[in-house]
């Protein structure tokens, strides 16, 4: 009978040997062709357990837990400092499916960091962000933006506490001008104060209070006026975001 030749495989020998090796258990450092290296535990030829991965191109290093070849569990991500050539921390916390998930702290610079909840590599949930300019935000986040209830503390001591949406002040809030001894309380739309009241607040202890105190304004129903204004701006915002409100 005629002899049939077996089709030759096009798989590189390096991959073929690696597949046959089926690494399992603790190993010494395993080097990749691109210069990356991993030292740690394996299971069925995949990183699983505790191990350290070094990426040569980016200079990043991850030391922590793995599952099915991906970062999962608690771990620390670091990078090389261009001046000292030493590793500095970038993120310390929980991972899932190779992404930041759960509680963790991210260091943007020596003076700027975020500590709080993460979801799929983004700040989501409760968290505190310290900015390089001295500002501090503590509150809720959604998809890397301030969203929900939160407090923004400015470098000069003034502060805003209230509702945020898509990274901006939206809804009811209070802005305390402690340097002037005044309080603004009202309604905000996309970071702009639309309607509210201004009153003296700790004017005696303020650093630079106005010359004259704010006079009292008497309305028969001030709350009704505010509610009417809030309803108006809320309706206008909904119209601006509704696709049906735009012409052809």
Secondary structure, 3 states (H helix, E strand, C coil): CCCCCCCCCCCCHHHHHHHHHCCCEEEEEEECCCCCEEEEEEECCEEEEEEEEEECCCCEEEEEEEECCEEEEEEEEEEECCCCCCEEEEEEEEEECCEEEEEEEEEEECCEEEEEEEECCEEEEEEEEECCCCCEEEEEEECCEEEEEEEEECCCCCEEEEEEECCEEEEEEEEEECCCCEEEEEEEECCEEEEEEEEECCHHHCCCCCCCCCCCCCCCCHHHHHHHHHHHHHHHHHHHHCHHHCCC
